[in-house]
C-alpha cells in the first residue's frame, strides 16, 4: 500500500512541476484583504489549523527520512515568500515548509486543513493547491479563475464559494478538481463555515437566511433574521451559530431551524453592524462578541447559557475579531501588530502580546487548546497555550525540511530569511509577553506580595504614601436568578474594604463588603429578568481619605436564557385532525417567558404552556418544536412528533343477521371497478357475534339498507373463520356503524 501511495505522490509532484512555469515577478505588497467575520481571509476556522492526525514520515530516499511533522501543529501561510510553513504547537519550531507554485509568491493565500488534507487558495487568481505533507510539496492544483473566492473544508468535503457570482462548488479535496457544477445559493453569500460533519453553512444577509449544504447537496434555507441584517457565522463546539449584528441577537442553528437564541443587549444593539466582531470558530461552547466602536465585550456560552459582559479599551485601534482561549480573550490590534488581552478570571486587561514589529494583518484561530496568530504577509507568527504562555514562530527559517532541491535559489533573494524560532524580542517598552499573566497590573514593580512599593534604602528619602485609587471596571455575568460581579483591586493605597453600589431595593448583595485581599466578587440576587442593571464598586479608605468609585459595569440581567421545555405531550382530539400539545416549564424560566411553537401551519408565539392544533391530516405524523424565551434569549428547542395515526377499534358487524348472504370486503370504497379480496360470511341464525377491527373511515360510494343511507366506508381487518386469514379492505358502514363511534377517526 505504501508503494502505491509513493507512486501516486511521485506522479502528482511530476505533474505539478510540469505545469509550473516561471510566474510573474511579485508586485508591491498587497493591501488589506477582504475579510470574513472581520478576520483575515475567507477561511472557515473549523477547517483551519486542524492538527495533523498522524505523524507522517517524509521521504528522503533510502538512506534516511526527514523529521516527522508534529502531531500538535498547524500550517501557516507566508504569502510574501510564496510558502506555507508547518509549526510545532508545543515548541513554536518550524518543522517543515512547502514552496507554493510559481506565481503565487506575493499573492494573498488562504489555508484550509482538515485531517490529512491541506488546501491552499490563491485569493488573487483562484488557484487551489493541495499540500502533500508526506513529501512537503505542492502535489496537485486546479485553477478556478476568479479573485476573492472562499475556500472551506471539513468532514471529507471541500467547497469553493464565489461571493460575486453567488455560487457554491464542491471540489475533490484530494485532486482539487470540481466534483459538481456551481450551485446558485440564491443571493450574495457572506463568510461560510463547514462543521465537522462536512455540512457547509452559507449566510445570505440580503435575505436574512443561512443555507446548509449537507453531503454536498443544497438544503432548505433557514430564516435567521430580517432581510438586510448583518450576519456572521461561528462554529461553537462544532455547531453553527449566527450573530445578527443589526438586531444584537445570537442564534444556534440546525438544518431544521433555529435551536436557541441569546440577546446581546445594549452592548450591540444600536452600534454599527460592521463594528460587531465575532470569530469564525471557537474550540469550546463560548463565543466572544466585540463591539469595536464602544469596546463592549460579550461572551456567550451557548451550552450553559451564561453571558459575561465587560468593557475593553478600543479607541484608536484597528481591531479584528476576538478569540477566546481559557479565561482570556485575545483581540488582534492590526494598528500595532499586537494582541490586546482581557482576563475574564481577573476581570481586567492583561499585558498585550506583541506579534509583529508594527502595523499589519493578523490571522487568528483556536484549535485543540492552542491559539495560533499569523502575519500572512511577513515572517512573524506565534502560538499561545491556555496558560497564556507565548511561543514566537519564525516562519522564514531556512534550516527546516522542505522539498526544495539542494542548490535551488530562493523565491525572492531580496526577502530576509526571518528570525530564529526562539522568542521574538518585544518592541521597546512592551511588557514581557512570554510570561504568563498571574495578576492584574498593580503598580507593583518590586513584585512584593504586599502590593506596596519598597521602602527607602539606608539613608534614602522617605517614599510618599500611595494615593487612593479606584477599582477596575466591574465585569458582570448573568446567572440564573443573579448577577455575578467581579472586579480588579484598586491600585495605590490599600482600602479598608470594597462595597457594591447600584443595587435596587428588591435586590440583595452578598457579601456586604469585600476585604482588601478579596475575593473580588459580589453576587446580586433578585431584580427583574425584564430589566438590565449596572453596578459600580467603591473602594472605602477611611482615615480621612476619599473613597474611589469604579467605572460602571456593562448592563446585565439577573437571569439566563431558559432551558428546553420539558415533558412535551400530545393528546389527539376526538376523531383526530388535531389535538392539544402541552409541556412543562423549562429550567431557569425566569421573568416573562414566551413560547415559540413551530409546527404545521407555521410558527406561533404564546405565553401558555399548551397549544391546540386543528384541521390536520390524519394518518400522518406531524413534526413540532417548542422553544422557551425570556428577555435573555431562548434555550434549546424540544421537538417531537404529533402522531395522528388512527387508533384501531373493535366493532360488531350489524345488519347481517337475517340471511346467509355474505357481506363484501372491497379493495376500494365502492362496488364499481373495485376488487373483492374477501367477505364476511352471512349470519342467518344470528347466534354468532361477528367482530372486525376498524382502523378508520373514508368517504366513498353511497349505499342504502332499509331506511339508512350513507357514503361512509369502514377500512378494517376481518379475520375470516373460513380461510383463517386476515382480510383487509373496505366495507360499507351500513354493516359496521363505525360512524357512530367517536373513537373511530377519518382515515385522512
VMD Tcl script that draws the C-alpha trace (Angstrom):
set ca {
  {0.00 0.00 0.00}
  {2.87 2.40 0.80}
  {4.35 1.67 -2.63}
  {1.08 2.74 -4.22}
  {0.96 5.96 -2.21}
  {4.53 6.83 -3.14}
  {3.88 6.11 -6.80}
  {0.85 8.41 -6.73}
  {2.74 11.15 -4.89}
  {5.60 10.95 -7.41}
  {3.15 11.25 -10.28}
  {1.39 14.20 -8.67}
  {4.66 16.03 -7.99}
  {5.82 15.43 -11.55}
  {2.54 16.76 -12.90}
  {2.72 19.80 -10.63}
  {6.31 20.59 -11.67}
  {5.41 20.18 -15.33}
  {2.69 22.83 -15.13}
  {4.78 25.23 -13.06}
  {6.43 27.73 -15.35}
  {8.13 30.99 -14.49}
  {5.47 33.19 -12.92}
  {5.21 36.94 -12.88}
  {7.52 38.82 -10.59}
  {5.94 39.78 -7.32}
  {4.42 43.23 -7.30}
  {4.04 45.58 -4.38}
  {3.00 44.16 -1.06}
  {-0.76 43.55 -1.24}
  {-3.08 45.77 0.72}
  {-5.69 44.60 3.20}
  {-7.68 41.60 2.03}
  {-11.43 41.17 2.10}
  {-12.37 39.68 5.43}
  {-14.88 37.16 6.73}
  {-16.32 37.91 10.15}
  {-13.76 40.73 10.15}
  {-10.86 38.29 10.30}
  {-8.29 37.79 7.59}
  {-9.29 35.70 4.60}
  {-12.30 33.61 3.89}
  {-11.18 30.51 5.75}
  {-13.62 28.56 7.89}
  {-11.91 28.31 11.23}
  {-13.33 24.84 11.69}
  {-11.13 23.76 8.81}
  {-8.01 25.86 9.51}
  {-5.16 24.73 11.68}
  {-6.54 21.26 12.29}
  {-3.78 19.21 13.81}
  {-2.24 16.52 11.65}
  {-3.88 13.32 12.82}
  {-0.83 11.08 12.42}
  {2.92 11.69 12.31}
  {3.81 11.46 8.65}
  {7.33 10.46 7.72}
  {8.53 12.50 4.76}
  {10.71 10.53 2.34}
  {14.33 11.46 1.79}
  {15.44 8.38 -0.06}
  {16.51 5.01 1.23}
  {19.38 6.48 3.21}
  {17.11 8.22 5.69}
  {13.94 10.16 6.33}
  {13.17 13.77 7.09}
  {11.92 14.63 10.57}
  {8.29 13.88 11.27}
  {5.82 16.76 11.32}
  {4.48 17.40 14.78}
  {1.16 15.88 15.72}
  {0.40 19.14 17.55}
  {0.89 21.72 14.84}
  {-0.61 23.90 12.14}
  {0.15 25.17 8.66}
  {0.77 28.93 8.42}
  {0.77 30.99 5.24}
  {3.75 33.09 4.20}
  {2.25 34.97 1.28}
  {5.25 37.24 0.77}
  {7.59 34.35 0.02}
  {5.02 32.02 -1.55}
  {5.37 29.38 1.17}
  {3.37 27.60 3.84}
  {5.20 26.56 6.98}
  {4.26 23.87 9.48}
  {4.91 24.84 13.10}
  {5.04 22.72 16.25}
  {2.39 23.87 18.71}
  {4.29 22.98 21.87}
  {7.67 24.48 20.92}
  {6.94 27.04 18.21}
  {9.58 25.43 15.99}
  {9.04 25.23 12.24}
  {9.39 21.55 11.33}
  {8.52 21.72 7.64}
  {7.65 24.06 4.82}
  {6.27 23.84 1.30}
  {7.07 26.16 -1.58}
  {3.90 27.07 -3.46}
  {3.71 27.04 -7.28}
  {5.49 29.77 -9.21}
  {3.46 32.94 -9.49}
  {1.81 32.66 -6.05}
  {4.61 34.49 -4.23}
  {3.33 37.88 -3.13}
  {-0.29 36.85 -3.56}
  {-2.64 36.64 -0.57}
  {-3.36 32.97 0.18}
  {-5.73 31.09 2.48}
  {-5.00 27.72 4.08}
  {-7.73 25.19 4.80}
  {-6.83 21.94 6.53}
  {-8.99 19.01 7.56}
  {-7.43 15.81 8.81}
  {-4.65 14.83 6.42}
  {-5.86 17.17 3.67}
  {-4.39 20.65 3.43}
  {-5.50 23.05 0.70}
  {-4.16 26.49 -0.21}
  {-6.15 29.09 -2.16}
  {-4.54 31.89 -4.15}
  {-7.07 34.62 -3.38}
  {-5.91 36.71 -6.34}
  {-6.14 34.06 -9.09}
  {-8.46 31.39 -7.67}
  {-5.89 28.58 -7.92}
  {-6.33 25.80 -5.33}
  {-3.28 23.73 -4.39}
  {-3.12 20.57 -2.29}
  {-0.20 20.19 0.11}
  {1.36 16.73 0.29}
  {2.55 16.51 3.90}
  {4.48 13.31 3.27}
  {6.60 14.90 0.53}
  {6.42 18.54 1.66}
  {5.36 19.56 -1.81}
  {2.53 21.21 -3.73}
  {1.10 17.98 -5.07}
  {-1.97 18.92 -7.12}
  {-3.73 22.08 -8.23}
  {-6.75 23.38 -10.09}
  {-7.50 26.91 -11.28}
  {-10.95 28.33 -10.55}
  {-10.13 31.55 -12.37}
  {-11.57 34.22 -10.07}
  {-10.38 36.52 -7.32}
  {-11.93 36.81 -3.88}
  {-13.09 33.20 -3.58}
  {-13.67 31.45 -0.26}
  {-12.10 28.02 0.34}
  {-13.70 25.95 3.10}
  {-13.32 22.30 4.01}
  {-14.26 19.80 6.70}
  {-15.56 16.28 7.21}
  {-14.10 14.98 3.90}
  {-15.83 17.77 1.95}
  {-14.33 20.88 0.38}
  {-16.05 23.80 -1.31}
  {-15.20 26.90 -3.29}
  {-17.63 29.77 -2.63}
  {-17.82 32.64 -5.12}
  {-19.28 35.70 -3.31}
  {-19.53 37.69 -6.54}
  {-21.47 35.10 -8.55}
  {-23.34 33.77 -5.52}
  {-22.36 30.15 -6.15}
  {-21.03 27.16 -4.24}
  {-19.00 24.45 -5.94}
  {-17.98 21.20 -4.32}
  {-14.42 20.12 -5.12}
  {-12.40 16.95 -4.63}
  {-10.10 17.70 -1.66}
  {-7.53 15.15 -2.88}
  {-7.37 16.16 -6.55}
  {-8.59 19.79 -6.09}
  {-10.76 19.35 -9.21}
  {-14.53 20.10 -9.31}
  {-16.89 17.34 -8.20}
  {-20.06 19.15 -9.23}
  {-21.12 22.23 -11.21}
  {-21.52 25.52 -9.31}
  {-24.81 25.81 -7.42}
  {-26.65 29.13 -7.12}
  {-27.21 29.85 -3.42}
  {-29.89 32.45 -4.05}
  {-28.03 35.60 -3.09}
  {-24.68 37.13 -2.27}
  {-23.06 34.95 0.41}
  {-21.09 36.09 3.40}
  {-18.23 34.16 5.00}
  {-19.17 30.46 5.06}
  {-18.08 27.76 7.52}
  {-18.02 23.94 7.45}
  {-18.77 21.85 10.53}
  {-17.10 18.58 11.49}
  {-19.68 16.52 9.59}
  {-18.88 18.37 6.38}
  {-22.07 20.46 6.32}
  {-21.43 23.82 4.69}
  {-23.28 26.82 6.12}
  {-23.63 29.85 3.85}
  {-25.09 33.11 5.22}
  {-27.18 35.28 2.89}
  {-27.54 38.67 4.62}
  {-29.73 40.15 1.87}
  {-32.48 37.61 2.63}
  {-31.70 37.04 6.33}
  {-31.16 33.32 5.80}
  {-28.46 30.66 6.14}
  {-28.31 27.87 3.55}
  {-26.91 24.45 4.59}
  {-25.21 22.08 2.16}
  {-25.44 18.56 3.60}
  {-23.24 15.93 1.96}
  {-22.65 18.38 -0.85}
  {-26.36 18.95 -1.57}
  {-28.11 22.28 -1.07}
  {-30.72 22.23 1.69}
  {-33.62 24.45 2.66}
  {-32.65 27.96 3.73}
  {-33.06 28.66 7.46}
  {-34.59 32.02 8.30}
  {-32.46 33.68 10.99}
  {-33.01 37.45 10.66}
  {-34.79 40.21 8.83}
  {-33.64 40.82 5.27}
  {-30.61 43.06 5.07}
  {-29.30 42.35 8.57}
  {-25.56 41.84 9.05}
  {-24.85 38.12 9.63}
  {-21.65 36.41 10.79}
  {-21.20 32.66 11.34}
  {-19.23 30.95 14.11}
  {-18.62 27.27 14.77}
  {-19.02 26.94 18.55}
  {-18.24 23.50 19.92}
  {-18.76 22.24 16.37}
  {-22.23 23.75 15.97}
  {-23.11 26.70 13.70}
  {-24.01 29.93 15.47}
  {-25.10 33.07 13.62}
  {-24.70 36.55 15.08}
  {-27.18 39.13 13.84}
  {-25.13 42.28 14.32}
  {-28.04 44.52 13.34}
  {-30.53 43.17 15.88}
  {-27.97 42.21 18.54}
  {-29.02 38.56 18.71}
  {-27.03 35.33 18.54}
  {-28.78 32.17 17.30}
  {-27.79 28.49 17.38}
  {-28.68 26.64 14.16}
  {-29.51 23.17 12.95}
  {-30.57 22.05 9.49}
  {-34.21 22.23 10.65}
  {-34.07 25.76 12.03}
  {-33.07 27.92 14.97}
  {-32.43 25.91 18.14}
  {-31.73 28.73 20.57}
  {-31.04 32.46 20.73}
  {-29.27 34.91 23.03}
  {-29.91 38.61 23.47}
  {-26.66 40.58 23.27}
  {-28.39 43.62 24.76}
  {-27.24 47.21 24.59}
  {-23.66 46.06 24.04}
  {-24.51 45.50 20.38}
  {-27.95 46.97 19.70}
  {-27.67 50.35 18.02}
  {-23.97 50.04 17.14}
  {-22.68 49.94 13.59}
  {-23.11 46.31 12.44}
  {-19.69 46.48 10.79}
  {-18.20 47.03 14.25}
  {-19.73 43.81 15.64}
  {-16.85 41.31 15.52}
  {-17.07 37.55 16.11}
  {-14.62 34.74 15.36}
  {-15.29 32.16 12.65}
  {-14.85 29.40 15.21}
  {-14.18 28.58 18.85}
  {-12.75 25.48 20.47}
  {-15.49 25.36 23.09}
  {-19.07 26.49 23.54}
  {-18.32 30.13 24.49}
  {-18.44 32.77 21.75}
  {-16.86 36.21 22.28}
  {-18.53 39.20 20.62}
  {-16.86 42.61 20.47}
  {-18.47 45.94 19.62}
  {-15.27 47.55 18.33}
  {-16.70 51.06 18.33}
  {-17.62 51.07 22.02}
  {-15.34 48.39 23.47}
  {-18.26 46.38 24.86}
  {-17.31 42.70 25.12}
  {-19.89 39.93 25.49}
  {-19.00 36.25 25.97}
  {-21.97 33.92 25.42}
  {-21.73 30.27 26.42}
  {-24.27 28.60 24.15}
  {-24.20 25.45 26.28}
  {-24.55 26.81 29.83}
  {-26.44 29.92 28.60}
  {-24.32 32.17 30.87}
  {-23.46 35.60 29.47}
  {-20.46 37.64 30.61}
  {-20.22 41.38 29.84}
  {-17.20 43.63 30.17}
  {-15.57 46.69 28.63}
  {-12.18 46.94 26.94}
  {-10.30 49.98 25.67}
  {-10.58 50.00 21.88}
  {-10.41 53.66 20.91}
  {-7.88 54.37 18.19}
  {-7.22 50.71 17.43}
  {-7.80 48.78 14.18}
  {-9.27 45.60 15.61}
  {-10.10 42.15 14.35}
  {-12.43 39.50 15.74}
  {-11.85 38.43 19.37}
  {-10.82 34.87 20.17}
  {-11.27 33.06 23.48}
  {-8.73 30.64 24.92}
  {-9.14 29.50 28.50}
  {-10.12 32.54 30.56}
  {-8.53 35.10 28.25}
  {-9.96 36.95 25.29}
  {-7.40 37.91 22.62}
  {-8.20 40.79 20.27}
  {-5.92 41.41 17.27}
  {-4.85 45.07 17.06}
  {-3.66 45.46 13.48}
  {-2.71 49.09 14.03}
  {0.14 47.97 16.31}
  {0.68 44.30 15.44}
  {-0.23 43.22 18.97}
  {-2.93 41.19 20.67}
  {-4.98 43.03 23.27}
  {-5.76 40.67 26.14}
  {-8.67 40.67 28.57}
  {-8.59 38.25 31.50}
  {-12.15 37.20 32.36}
  {-10.99 35.43 35.53}
  {-9.42 38.61 36.93}
  {-11.90 40.98 35.26}
  {-9.13 43.19 33.96}
  {-6.96 43.75 30.91}
  {-3.70 41.80 30.80}
  {-0.45 42.88 29.14}
  {-0.72 42.86 25.34}
  {1.14 40.28 23.26}
  {3.43 41.71 20.55}
  {3.48 39.69 17.34}
  {4.87 41.95 14.60}
  {7.14 44.97 14.76}
  {4.43 47.32 13.50}
  {1.03 47.59 11.89}
  {-0.07 44.60 9.87}
  {-2.69 42.00 9.28}
  {-3.10 39.23 11.85}
  {-4.85 35.89 11.36}
  {-6.11 34.11 14.49}
  {-7.67 30.72 15.08}
  {-8.13 28.47 18.11}
  {-7.77 24.73 17.71}
  {-7.28 21.90 20.20}
  {-6.40 24.17 23.09}
  {-3.96 26.48 21.28}
  {-4.33 29.96 19.82}
  {-2.43 30.49 16.59}
  {-1.53 34.00 15.41}
  {-0.06 34.61 11.97}
  {1.11 37.57 9.93}
  {0.29 36.21 6.46}
  {2.43 38.83 4.74}
  {5.52 38.55 6.94}
  {7.75 36.20 8.90}
  {6.09 36.58 12.30}
  {3.70 34.15 13.94}
  {3.02 32.87 17.45}
  {1.22 30.14 19.33}
  {-0.31 30.66 22.79}
  {-1.45 27.99 25.22}
  {-4.32 28.10 27.72}
  {-1.98 29.36 30.47}
  {-1.09 32.41 28.39}
  {2.46 31.26 27.52}
  {3.56 32.67 24.15}
  {5.90 30.92 21.74}
  {7.01 33.00 18.78}
  {7.48 31.38 15.39}
  {9.96 32.37 12.69}
  {8.24 31.11 9.55}
  {11.05 32.04 7.16}
  {13.75 29.91 8.74}
  {15.68 28.04 6.07}
  {17.17 25.19 8.08}
  {13.95 23.16 8.08}
  {12.78 20.21 5.96}
  {11.49 21.21 2.55}
  {11.05 19.63 -0.86}
  {13.30 22.31 -2.41}
  {16.27 20.64 -4.08}
  {19.84 21.49 -3.00}
  {21.16 24.48 -4.93}
  {17.69 25.89 -5.68}
  {17.53 29.66 -5.49}
  {15.12 31.28 -3.01}
  {11.86 32.51 -4.44}
  {12.86 36.10 -3.66}
  {16.51 36.81 -2.91}
  {15.69 40.23 -1.50}
  {13.46 38.88 1.26}
  {15.22 38.23 4.58}
  {15.06 34.72 5.92}
  {13.44 35.87 9.16}
  {14.39 35.33 12.77}
  {15.27 32.15 14.64}
  {12.48 30.03 16.02}
  {13.02 31.33 19.52}
  {11.01 34.15 21.09}
  {10.94 37.39 19.14}
  {12.08 40.34 21.27}
  {9.14 42.63 22.03}
  {9.20 46.23 20.86}
  {10.90 48.73 23.16}
  {8.77 49.46 26.20}
  {6.46 46.46 25.65}
  {5.81 44.09 28.56}
  {7.24 40.59 28.58}
  {4.60 38.73 26.57}
  {6.16 35.32 27.14}
  {5.43 35.34 30.86}
  {2.00 34.04 31.87}
  {-0.24 36.62 33.43}
  {-0.97 35.78 37.04}
  {-2.32 39.06 38.37}
  {-3.75 42.30 37.01}
  {-1.48 45.33 36.74}
  {-0.96 46.58 40.26}
  {1.68 49.28 40.01}
  {3.96 47.00 41.99}
  {7.32 46.93 40.19}
  {9.05 45.24 43.07}
  {6.90 42.14 42.98}
  {6.33 42.49 46.72}
  {3.16 40.44 47.53}
  {2.05 43.17 49.88}
  {1.25 45.31 46.89}
  {3.19 48.25 48.38}
  {6.27 49.90 46.86}
  {9.61 49.20 48.54}
  {10.58 51.30 51.49}
  {13.50 53.69 51.49}
  {17.02 52.29 51.44}
  {19.55 53.12 54.16}
  {19.71 56.83 54.38}
  {17.34 57.23 51.46}
  {14.44 59.66 51.28}
  {11.05 58.66 52.64}
  {8.74 57.32 49.95}
  {5.47 59.28 49.56}
  {2.37 57.47 50.74}
  {0.48 55.96 47.77}
  {-2.65 57.75 46.68}
  {-6.07 56.05 46.85}
  {-7.09 54.53 43.52}
  {-10.34 53.30 42.00}
  {-11.13 49.61 41.46}
  {-11.20 48.25 37.93}
  {-14.43 48.43 35.93}
  {-16.65 45.57 37.11}
  {-17.36 42.58 34.90}
  {-20.98 41.38 35.02}
  {-22.02 37.78 34.45}
  {-25.70 36.91 34.09}
  {-26.68 33.80 36.02}
  {-29.91 32.09 36.95}
  {-31.60 34.49 39.38}
  {-28.46 36.52 39.96}
  {-25.72 38.72 38.54}
  {-22.13 37.92 39.45}
  {-19.89 40.99 39.67}
  {-16.11 40.64 39.60}
  {-13.56 43.44 39.58}
  {-9.85 44.18 39.77}
  {-8.47 45.56 43.02}
  {-7.62 49.23 43.32}
  {-4.14 50.48 42.55}
  {-2.12 52.56 45.00}
  {-3.20 52.73 48.62}
  {-4.87 49.73 50.26}
  {-8.58 50.32 51.00}
  {-10.34 49.11 54.11}
  {-12.95 47.34 52.01}
  {-14.91 47.37 48.77}
  {-18.68 47.80 48.54}
  {-21.05 47.43 45.62}
  {-23.19 50.33 44.51}
  {-26.22 50.29 42.23}
  {-28.40 47.52 43.66}
  {-32.14 48.27 43.74}
  {-34.37 47.79 46.82}
  {-35.59 44.41 45.55}
  {-32.04 43.10 45.20}
  {-29.71 41.67 47.81}
  {-25.92 41.87 47.63}
  {-23.62 39.18 49.03}
  {-21.30 39.88 50.77}
  {-21.96 43.32 52.25}
  {-18.34 44.20 51.67}
  {-15.13 42.67 50.31}
  {-11.88 42.92 52.23}
  {-8.72 44.38 50.69}
  {-7.40 40.89 49.89}
  {-10.54 39.73 48.08}
  {-12.02 37.61 46.68}
  {-13.08 40.46 44.43}
  {-16.57 39.18 43.75}
  {-20.15 40.17 44.61}
  {-23.38 38.33 43.88}
  {-26.57 40.30 43.36}
  {-29.77 38.28 43.67}
  {-33.28 39.45 42.86}
  {-34.47 42.07 40.46}
  {-36.44 41.53 37.27}
  {-35.30 39.45 34.33}
  {-37.01 42.01 32.12}
  {-34.69 44.78 33.37}
  {-30.97 45.41 32.93}
  {-28.74 46.59 35.74}
  {-25.35 48.27 36.04}
  {-23.12 48.48 39.11}
  {-20.01 50.22 40.38}
  {-17.52 49.18 43.05}
  {-16.45 51.70 45.67}
  {-13.12 51.41 47.47}
  {-13.56 52.77 51.01}
  {-10.29 54.02 52.51}
  {-11.29 55.71 55.77}
  {-8.92 57.80 57.82}
  {-10.00 60.94 56.04}
  {-9.01 59.59 52.63}
  {-11.58 59.94 49.85}
  {-13.46 56.90 48.61}
  {-12.88 55.96 44.97}
  {-15.59 54.61 42.67}
  {-15.01 52.44 39.64}
  {-16.41 52.92 36.17}
  {-19.86 51.33 35.73}
  {-20.23 47.73 34.67}
  {-21.90 46.75 31.43}
  {-25.64 46.21 31.64}
  {-26.70 42.71 32.68}
  {-29.85 40.81 33.62}
  {-30.36 38.60 36.69}
  {-31.31 35.67 34.51}
  {-30.16 33.49 31.65}
  {-31.98 32.13 28.65}
  {-34.34 29.34 29.72}
  {-33.61 25.71 29.03}
  {-35.59 23.38 26.80}
  {-39.28 22.85 27.62}
  {-39.82 19.53 29.37}
  {-42.48 16.83 29.21}
  {-43.73 17.53 25.69}
  {-47.02 15.62 25.31}
  {-49.57 15.44 22.51}
  {-53.17 14.43 23.15}
  {-55.17 13.83 19.95}
  {-58.64 15.30 19.60}
  {-61.75 13.16 19.20}
  {-61.65 11.67 15.70}
  {-58.19 13.19 15.24}
  {-57.48 16.04 12.79}
  {-55.58 17.78 15.57}
  {-55.16 17.79 19.30}
  {-53.54 19.59 22.20}
  {-49.80 19.93 22.72}
  {-48.70 20.51 26.33}
  {-45.35 20.87 28.08}
  {-43.81 21.71 31.44}
  {-41.87 24.86 32.22}
  {-38.17 24.65 31.38}
  {-35.32 25.07 33.78}
  {-34.42 28.72 34.50}
  {-37.81 30.00 33.31}
  {-37.39 33.43 34.85}
  {-39.12 36.68 34.01}
  {-41.75 36.87 31.30}
  {-41.50 33.62 29.36}
  {-42.99 33.18 25.93}
  {-43.05 30.01 23.87}
  {-42.49 29.70 20.16}
  {-44.31 26.72 18.68}
  {-43.16 25.63 15.25}
  {-45.36 23.08 13.59}
  {-47.96 22.52 10.90}
  {-49.20 25.85 9.66}
  {-46.12 27.84 10.69}
  {-44.97 29.47 13.90}
  {-46.92 30.99 16.78}
  {-45.83 32.73 19.98}
  {-47.83 32.19 23.15}
  {-47.44 32.57 26.91}
  {-49.45 29.44 27.87}
  {-47.86 26.02 28.11}
  {-50.26 24.40 25.69}
  {-51.39 24.84 22.11}
  {-54.28 23.31 20.17}
  {-53.88 22.20 16.57}
  {-56.84 21.80 14.22}
  {-57.53 20.75 10.64}
  {-54.56 18.44 10.44}
  {-54.41 15.39 8.24}
  {-54.93 12.04 9.92}
  {-52.74 9.01 9.21}
  {-49.73 11.37 9.37}
  {-47.02 12.24 11.89}
  {-46.60 16.00 12.17}
  {-43.28 17.42 13.43}
  {-43.47 20.13 16.11}
  {-40.91 22.04 18.19}
  {-41.31 24.30 21.21}
  {-38.73 26.85 22.34}
  {-38.92 29.00 25.50}
  {-37.76 32.61 25.54}
  {-37.29 35.35 28.08}
  {-35.52 38.70 27.95}
  {-32.10 36.98 27.95}
  {-32.85 34.84 24.92}
  {-34.21 31.41 24.13}
  {-32.98 27.98 25.04}
  {-32.78 24.80 23.05}
  {-35.98 23.66 21.39}
  {-37.76 20.48 22.37}
  {-39.18 18.70 19.37}
  {-41.21 15.60 18.62}
  {-43.97 14.14 16.50}
  {-47.72 14.57 16.81}
  {-48.89 11.12 15.77}
  {-52.30 11.20 14.11}
  {-52.33 7.54 13.16}
  {-55.97 6.47 13.75}
  {-56.30 4.04 16.68}
  {-57.94 0.74 15.73}
  {-61.25 -0.19 17.37}
  {-63.12 -3.48 17.75}
  {-66.60 -3.22 16.20}
  {-69.50 -5.67 15.85}
  {-70.88 -6.41 12.40}
  {-74.50 -5.24 12.10}
  {-77.35 -5.81 9.59}
  {-76.01 -9.30 8.93}
  {-78.42 -11.48 10.89}
  {-81.34 -12.06 8.55}
  {-79.81 -14.27 5.89}
  {-76.74 -16.18 4.86}
  {-75.71 -13.72 2.14}
  {-72.09 -12.63 2.79}
  {-71.07 -9.01 3.21}
  {-68.38 -7.99 0.75}
  {-64.97 -6.57 1.62}
  {-63.74 -4.32 -1.21}
  {-60.31 -3.13 -2.24}
  {-61.75 0.38 -2.72}
  {-64.69 2.17 -1.05}
  {-67.01 1.40 -3.98}
  {-68.61 -1.54 -5.72}
  {-67.78 -0.13 -9.12}
  {-64.46 -1.25 -10.54}
  {-63.34 -2.49 -7.16}
  {-61.88 -5.88 -6.38}
  {-63.19 -8.14 -3.65}
  {-60.30 -9.58 -1.57}
  {-62.73 -11.36 0.77}
  {-66.07 -11.37 2.52}
  {-67.84 -11.60 5.85}
  {-69.94 -14.81 5.94}
  {-73.70 -14.47 6.27}
  {-75.23 -14.87 9.73}
  {-78.76 -16.18 9.14}
  {-79.29 -17.55 12.61}
  {-77.72 -14.55 14.35}
  {-76.20 -16.69 17.05}
  {-72.58 -15.77 16.25}
  {-71.35 -12.28 17.11}
  {-69.07 -11.22 14.29}
  {-66.41 -8.65 15.07}
  {-63.86 -6.80 13.00}
  {-61.01 -4.36 13.67}
  {-61.87 -0.95 12.25}
  {-58.89 1.27 11.50}
  {-60.65 4.36 10.16}
  {-63.45 5.64 7.92}
  {-63.43 7.08 4.40}
  {-65.99 8.58 2.08}
  {-66.98 6.55 -0.96}
  {-69.95 5.21 -2.86}
  {-73.33 5.91 -1.26}
  {-75.32 2.81 -0.20}
  {-78.69 2.15 1.46}
  {-80.08 -0.52 3.77}
  {-83.69 -0.10 4.77}
  {-84.10 3.49 5.89}
  {-80.38 4.01 6.28}
  {-78.21 5.70 3.65}
  {-74.51 6.56 3.96}
  {-71.39 7.14 1.89}
  {-69.10 6.15 4.76}
  {-66.99 3.03 4.37}
  {-65.08 1.33 7.15}
  {-61.47 0.45 6.45}
  {-60.94 -2.63 8.59}
  {-59.27 -6.01 9.08}
  {-61.56 -9.04 9.33}
  {-60.26 -12.44 10.38}
  {-62.07 -14.95 8.20}
  {-63.25 -18.11 10.03}
  {-63.37 -19.81 6.66}
  {-59.79 -19.22 5.48}
  {-58.30 -18.46 8.92}
  {-56.63 -15.40 7.35}
  {-56.92 -11.66 7.82}
  {-58.73 -9.76 5.10}
  {-58.03 -6.04 4.80}
  {-60.32 -3.77 2.84}
  {-63.39 -1.55 2.79}
  {-66.95 -2.41 3.80}
  {-69.94 -0.08 3.66}
  {-70.52 1.34 7.12}
  {-74.12 0.13 6.87}
  {-72.69 -3.18 8.15}
  {-70.28 -1.74 10.73}
  {-71.81 1.53 12.01}
  {-68.37 2.86 12.94}
  {-69.56 6.35 12.08}
  {-71.41 6.44 15.40}
  {-68.27 5.55 17.36}
  {-66.33 8.76 18.30}
  {-63.18 6.69 18.77}
  {-63.09 5.82 15.08}
  {-61.28 8.52 13.06}
  {-61.36 9.52 9.47}
  {-58.58 7.86 7.55}
  {-57.27 11.19 6.23}
}
mol new
graphics top color blue
foreach p $ca { graphics top sphere $p radius 0.5 }
foreach p [lrange $ca 0 end-1] q [lrange $ca 1 end] { graphics top cylinder $p $q radius 0.2 }
display resetview
